């Protein structure tokens, strides 16, 4: 068992193991000596074919805290610009004996194709509109840290769910862990398969805000949207942007989450993003612990696979 490709095929026990491991590794991040020799002599290669700030940096920080050697391949400076195929790139990198590939790619399924062709572990760091498993795991860790549990909580996901790999991974993860998920978006920003997902669906934010323990706000992903009947940024902000006025309808102890990057003033107002309900930077901090756990568990082959 070697790869983390998605949350959909993980069991609740596997998710629990990853979250428990991350929780214990989080302690290392709080101590003065931040480095442990767990992955000394191991090599992690980051292959990011889409932009990233949080995921790429936190995988790198996580690997270094476990004493692994890390290398980053940037598309613009790799030989892919000379016409080398992605698969040939992987074969050549594999010949150098890496232990883990961390892959982000705009095409859904790319990490799965690579995983089938390499003996190294492959971690999906976001593939097209399909999945972003490490993001969902850090989101679940953050909710568990703040609320002590996932089971029975009402999680409201608001925004561009149709184009969101974060939403897909969270829907699978949260529902497997016993949370109730509600999706709220204009019809054109809901996925075609929404009716077959284990979720409730709403188009009116003010009717679903009051029941939420957690509100997960998503960015409008212009880079993936086509030319359909989409709301303007202004319209979107009026009806679905989370601001202080709308937040008055929410519970006093509601948690506000956002995977980043944020478009302030569109899906979330600055005062809500930086306000007392926001756990957005806790999510980022937990990202390091979750990615340390994934690297540790996969290199030691303790997590069953997540293929498909
Ligand atoms: N949440 C997330 O994936 O952020 P980045 O695109 O900056 O990695």
Boltz pocket constraint, residues with backbone or C-beta under 6 A from the ligand:
constraints:
  - pocket:
      binder: B
      contacts: [[A, 51], [A, 52], [A, 53], [A, 54], [A, 55], [A, 56], [A, 125], [A, 126], [A, 135], [A, 259], [A, 260], [A, 261]]
      max_distance: 6.0
